[in-house]
Amino acid sequence: MSCQTATPNCSPMCDKVNDSGCVLNALLQSTDQMLVYLDQEFNFVWVNNAYAKGCGRSPEELVGKNHFALYPHPENESIFRRVRDTGEPAHFKDKPFEFPDQPERGTTYWDWKLTPIKNPAGRVTGLVFSLRETTKQVLADLALRESEARFRLLFDEAPVAIFVHAPENGELVHANRSAIESYGYSSFEELQQAVLFRDPAFPEQQAIKLIRKTVKEGPQRFEWRSLNRDGKAFWEDMLLTTVMFDGVPRVLAMATDITERKRAEEALHEADRRKDEFLAMLAHELRNPLTPIGNAAHVLGRYSHVEPQIKWAHEVIDGQVNYLGRLVDDLLDVSRIARGKIALQRETLRLDSVVEKLMALARPLTEKTGQELLVSLPEQPILLDGDPVRLLQALFNLVDNATKFTPSGGKIELIARLEGDDAVIHVRDDGIGIAQDLLPHVFDLFRQDERSVDRAAGGLGIGLTLVRHIVSMHGGQVTAGSAGPGRGTTITVRLPAVTGAMQPATNEETAESGRQPGAHLRVLVVDDDHAVADSMARVLELEGYDIRIAYTGQSALEQVGDFRPHVVLLDIGLKGMDGFETARRLRETPGGEDLCLAAVTGYGDHQTRAKADSSGFDHFMVKPVKFSLIQDLLAREAKSRSGSAEQQ
């Protein structure tokens, strides 16, 4: 195959070289590199296929034509002339060019080199023009740079502080304007030289560990307290993630200032604490006057057989004192339970034993209102894992709520049965019912149905809320159902039952059998409220106890040596020396270790109980205390001392 048949534009080249030039021509035609040979006047002598294709023409259309006649470009023409005249090559990278006959291509970019061809005498006889289109790469690089520029702009102007750290050692390598300003600096260099992790609560090594953990495990989020240039503390919500920054793997830390949120949270905590203090003080102030009223009612009760009017007065006063006491307890309990501040004292118990105690509490309510209270329990005892006091409280609230909204002569039923692994308890009444739109909200705090004046049964709207929390704490559910106004209500409690046998519980403390009025006990009553102390003393004297009164802790300490009490009923909220300190000092007196110290207080919260235990109290009772509980305590103490005397 001859050179001419191999390539149409080979002949001119073959005139200048021997036959081996045709082989070279074939090789040059096979490359993707665009190649051109021009004469001294810049006419196309030879072009390869790659160049022709890049120009959108065939080789035959180009050979013999002048380069700048086809592609006029004064700047490029001057470059070609300089290379021809000086014999020095020229090289350009990403040089822009627009094809005049192909405007749709827009600006294109090229890497090209212009090399002079010289004869043996050193005179330039032609030029080799080699080029490669770089438009795609240039446009990609431009897009990348624009993207990086936008990122940089967003990075620098972002309203959140952004830090860039080296993953291997936590070194700060970049930070945006918000980061620099948030720490009180004017430049990145100042920030970089500063010790960022100055807070002892968040040392530098811990920060580096988090940076490394981000690299290994992925994004990390946390809150931390930092210090600015002036040592002022502020809080940040920090998100760490890995990124490619300037082509290098980095850890990006984005920090949002949450100082105001933290302050708001602290304010809420403080408000919550103050609310707790207020509720505790309110309970104390409400319970204190109830105590002398209850004591006076007890005194009236001793003479109720003499005059029917006295019996009536005793029953009214005693009932209202108990009602107010329950309101105060519910108000405090629903607040503490909702915040998880009450722990259940769980034990395995029989539901019928709880119901038995419930009936003792509820019968007086239903008898007073002329309502019928019916109980239906299965023959097989239902066992529960729960707090007997709280479960009794929940069931009593349900029955108490039913009595309020059931007319005189109405019927209230408590029905319990075992369904699978659950104990199901229904408290059903035939009272005024509940409107359908209220049903989803009956367990909301302070929520009550609209009632007519004749059904204003009282209450704060917290009883059912308390029931829901107690049942939920036991892993159960409570629901309400009603066919509508005037058609009664059913509250259903579902609790997990315990499977297996259990020995019937025995009550070792039979209150009535243990009571021995008087029993030659000496009792010291200590309370700075004269009405409380005097009324309690009066009731105890009527029961035959030897009584002394102290209105201050110091007075109690002064009397204990002479009076030598067996039991001290001691208020905690004493003015001056409080009940805790008084109890500790009483224990330090001669014979103080044998004293029976009973706290009788209006504060019933967990912290007060715990502090009472650590101060040396033997018993803890919350005002208004039922006198029967004090009788039981004194009876047990008398029996204990009597037994000790017999052994001696």
Secondary structure in CASP SS format (residue, H / E / C, confidence):
PFRMAT SS
TARGET T0000
AUTHOR 0000-0000-0000
METHOD secondary structure of the structure
MODEL  1
M C 1.00
S C 1.00
C H 1.00
Q H 1.00
T H 1.00
A H 1.00
T C 1.00
P C 1.00
N C 1.00
C C 1.00
S H 1.00
P H 1.00
M H 1.00
C H 1.00
D H 1.00
K H 1.00
V C 1.00
N C 1.00
D C 1.00
S H 1.00
G H 1.00
C H 1.00
V H 1.00
L H 1.00
N H 1.00
A H 1.00
L H 1.00
L H 1.00
Q H 1.00
S H 1.00
T C 1.00
D C 1.00
Q C 1.00
M E 1.00
L E 1.00
V E 1.00
Y E 1.00
L E 1.00
D E 1.00
Q C 1.00
E C 1.00
F C 1.00
N E 1.00
F E 1.00
V E 1.00
W E 1.00
V E 1.00
N C 1.00
N H 1.00
A H 1.00
Y H 1.00
A H 1.00
K H 1.00
G H 1.00
C H 1.00
G C 1.00
R C 1.00
S C 1.00
P H 1.00
E H 1.00
E H 1.00
L H 1.00
V C 1.00
G C 1.00
K C 1.00
N E 1.00
H H 1.00
F H 1.00
A H 1.00
L H 1.00
Y C 1.00
P C 1.00
H C 1.00
P H 1.00
E H 1.00
N H 1.00
E H 1.00
S H 1.00
I H 1.00
F H 1.00
R H 1.00
R H 1.00
V H 1.00
R H 1.00
D H 1.00
T H 1.00
G C 1.00
E C 1.00
P C 1.00
A E 1.00
H E 1.00
F E 1.00
K E 1.00
D E 1.00
K E 1.00
P E 1.00
F E 1.00
E E 1.00
F C 1.00
P C 1.00
D C 1.00
Q C 1.00
P H 1.00
E H 1.00
R H 1.00
G C 1.00
T E 1.00
T E 1.00
Y E 1.00
W E 1.00
D E 1.00
W E 1.00
K E 1.00
L E 1.00
T E 1.00
P E 1.00
I E 1.00
K E 1.00
N C 1.00
P C 1.00
A C 1.00
G C 1.00
R C 1.00
V E 1.00
T E 1.00
G E 1.00
L E 1.00
V E 1.00
F E 1.00
S E 1.00
L E 1.00
R E 1.00
E E 1.00
T C 1.00
T H 1.00
K H 1.00
Q H 1.00
V H 1.00
L H 1.00
A H 1.00
D H 1.00
L H 1.00
A H 1.00
L H 1.00
R H 1.00
E H 1.00
S H 1.00
E H 1.00
A H 1.00
R H 1.00
F H 1.00
R H 1.00
L H 1.00
L H 1.00
F H 1.00
D H 1.00
E H 1.00
A C 1.00
P C 1.00
V C 1.00
A E 1.00
I E 1.00
F E 1.00
V E 1.00
H E 1.00
A C 1.00
P C 1.00
E C 1.00
N C 1.00
G C 1.00
E C 1.00
L E 1.00
V E 1.00
H E 1.00
A E 1.00
N C 1.00
R H 1.00
S H 1.00
A H 1.00
I H 1.00
E H 1.00
S H 1.00
Y C 1.00
G C 1.00
Y C 1.00
S C 1.00
S C 1.00
F H 1.00
E H 1.00
E H 1.00
L H 1.00
Q H 1.00
Q H 1.00
A C 1.00
V C 1.00
L C 1.00
F C 1.00
R C 1.00
D C 1.00
P C 1.00
A C 1.00
F C 1.00
P C 1.00
E H 1.00
Q H 1.00
Q H 1.00
A H 1.00
I H 1.00
K H 1.00
L H 1.00
I H 1.00
R H 1.00
K H 1.00
T H 1.00
V H 1.00
K H 1.00
E H 1.00
G C 1.00
P C 1.00
Q E 1.00
R E 1.00
F E 1.00
E E 1.00
W E 1.00
R E 1.00
S E 1.00
L E 1.00
N C 1.00
R C 1.00
D C 1.00
G C 1.00
K C 1.00
A E 1.00
F E 1.00
W E 1.00
E E 1.00
D E 1.00
M E 1.00
L E 1.00
L E 1.00
T E 1.00
T E 1.00
V E 1.00
M E 1.00
F E 1.00
D C 1.00
G C 1.00
V E 1.00
P E 1.00
R E 1.00
V E 1.00
L E 1.00
A E 1.00
M E 1.00
A E 1.00
T E 1.00
D E 1.00
I C 1.00
T H 1.00
E H 1.00
R H 1.00
K H 1.00
R H 1.00
A H 1.00
E H 1.00
E H 1.00
A H 1.00
L H 1.00
H H 1.00
E H 1.00
A H 1.00
D H 1.00
R H 1.00
R H 1.00
K H 1.00
D H 1.00
E H 1.00
F H 1.00
L H 1.00
A H 1.00
M H 1.00
L H 1.00
A H 1.00
H H 1.00
E H 1.00
L H 1.00
R H 1.00
N H 1.00
P H 1.00
L H 1.00
T H 1.00
P H 1.00
I H 1.00
G H 1.00
N H 1.00
A H 1.00
A H 1.00
H H 1.00
V H 1.00
L H 1.00
G H 1.00
R H 1.00
Y C 1.00
S C 1.00
H C 1.00
V C 1.00
E C 1.00
P H 1.00
Q H 1.00
I H 1.00
K H 1.00
W H 1.00
A H 1.00
H H 1.00
E H 1.00
V H 1.00
I H 1.00
D H 1.00
G H 1.00
Q H 1.00
V H 1.00
N H 1.00
Y H 1.00
L H 1.00
G H 1.00
R H 1.00
L H 1.00
V H 1.00
D H 1.00
D H 1.00
L H 1.00
L H 1.00
D H 1.00
V H 1.00
S H 1.00
R H 1.00
I H 1.00
A H 1.00
R C 1.00
G C 1.00
K C 1.00
I C 1.00
A C 1.00
L C 1.00
Q C 1.00
R C 1.00
E E 1.00
T E 1.00
L E 1.00
R E 1.00
L H 1.00
D H 1.00
S H 1.00
V H 1.00
V H 1.00
E H 1.00
K H 1.00
L H 1.00
M H 1.00
A H 1.00
L H 1.00
A H 1.00
R H 1.00
P H 1.00
L H 1.00
T H 1.00
E H 1.00
K H 1.00
T H 1.00
G C 1.00
Q C 1.00
E E 1.00
L E 1.00
L E 1.00
V E 1.00
S E 1.00
L C 1.00
P C 1.00
E C 1.00
Q C 1.00
P C 1.00
I C 1.00
L E 1.00
L E 1.00
D E 1.00
G E 1.00
D C 1.00
P H 1.00
V H 1.00
R H 1.00
L H 1.00
L H 1.00
Q H 1.00
A H 1.00
L H 1.00
F H 1.00
N H 1.00
L H 1.00
V H 1.00
D H 1.00
N H 1.00
A H 1.00
T H 1.00
K H 1.00
F C 1.00
T C 1.00
P C 1.00
S C 1.00
G C 1.00
G C 1.00
K E 1.00
I E 1.00
E E 1.00
L E 1.00
I E 1.00
A E 1.00
R E 1.00
L E 1.00
E E 1.00
G C 1.00
D C 1.00
D E 1.00
A E 1.00
V E 1.00
I E 1.00
H E 1.00
V E 1.00
R E 1.00
D E 1.00
D C 1.00
G C 1.00
I C 1.00
G C 1.00
I C 1.00
A C 1.00
Q C 1.00
D C 1.00
L C 1.00
L H 1.00
P H 1.00
H H 1.00
V C 1.00
F C 1.00
D C 1.00
L C 1.00
F C 1.00
R C 1.00
Q C 1.00
D C 1.00
E C 1.00
R C 1.00
S C 1.00
V H 1.00
D H 1.00
R H 1.00
A C 1.00
A C 1.00
G C 1.00
G C 1.00
L C 1.00
G C 1.00
I C 1.00
G H 1.00
L H 1.00
T H 1.00
L H 1.00
V H 1.00
R H 1.00
H H 1.00
I H 1.00
V H 1.00
S H 1.00
M H 1.00
H C 1.00
G C 1.00
G C 1.00
Q E 1.00
V E 1.00
T E 1.00
A E 1.00
G E 1.00
S C 1.00
A C 1.00
G C 1.00
P C 1.00
G C 1.00
R C 1.00
G C 1.00
T E 1.00
T E 1.00
I E 1.00
T E 1.00
V E 1.00
R E 1.00
L E 1.00
P E 1.00
A E 1.00
V E 1.00
T C 1.00
G C 1.00
A C 1.00
M C 1.00
Q C 1.00
P C 1.00
A C 1.00
T C 1.00
N C 1.00
E C 1.00
E C 1.00
T C 1.00
A H 1.00
E H 1.00
S H 1.00
G H 1.00
R C 1.00
Q C 1.00
P C 1.00
G C 1.00
A C 1.00
H C 1.00
L C 1.00
R E 1.00
V E 1.00
L E 1.00
V E 1.00
V E 1.00
D C 1.00
D C 1.00
D C 1.00
H H 1.00
A H 1.00
V H 1.00
A H 1.00
D H 1.00
S H 1.00
M H 1.00
A H 1.00
R H 1.00
V H 1.00
L H 1.00
E H 1.00
L H 1.00
E C 1.00
G C 1.00
Y C 1.00
D E 1.00
I E 1.00
R E 1.00
I E 1.00
A E 1.00
Y C 1.00
T C 1.00
G H 1.00
Q H 1.00
S H 1.00
A H 1.00
L H 1.00
E H 1.00
Q H 1.00
V H 1.00
G H 1.00
D H 1.00
F H 1.00
R C 1.00
P C 1.00
H C 1.00
V E 1.00
V E 1.00
L E 1.00
L E 1.00
D C 1.00
I C 1.00
G C 1.00
L C 1.00
K C 1.00
G C 1.00
M C 1.00
D C 1.00
G H 1.00
F H 1.00
E H 1.00
T H 1.00
A H 1.00
R H 1.00
R H 1.00
L H 1.00
R H 1.00
E H 1.00
T C 1.00
P C 1.00
G C 1.00
G H 1.00
E H 1.00
D H 1.00
L C 1.00
C E 1.00
L E 1.00
A E 1.00
A E 1.00
V E 1.00
T E 1.00
G C 1.00
Y C 1.00
G C 1.00
D C 1.00
H H 1.00
Q H 1.00
T H 1.00
R H 1.00
A H 1.00
K H 1.00
A H 1.00
D H 1.00
S H 1.00
S H 1.00
G C 1.00
F C 1.00
D C 1.00
H E 1.00
F E 1.00
M E 1.00
V E 1.00
K C 1.00
P C 1.00
V C 1.00
K C 1.00
F H 1.00
S H 1.00
L H 1.00
I H 1.00
Q H 1.00
D H 1.00
L H 1.00
L H 1.00
A H 1.00
R H 1.00
E H 1.00
A H 1.00
K H 1.00
S H 1.00
R H 1.00
S H 1.00
G H 1.00
S H 1.00
A H 1.00
E H 1.00
Q H 1.00
Q C 1.00
END
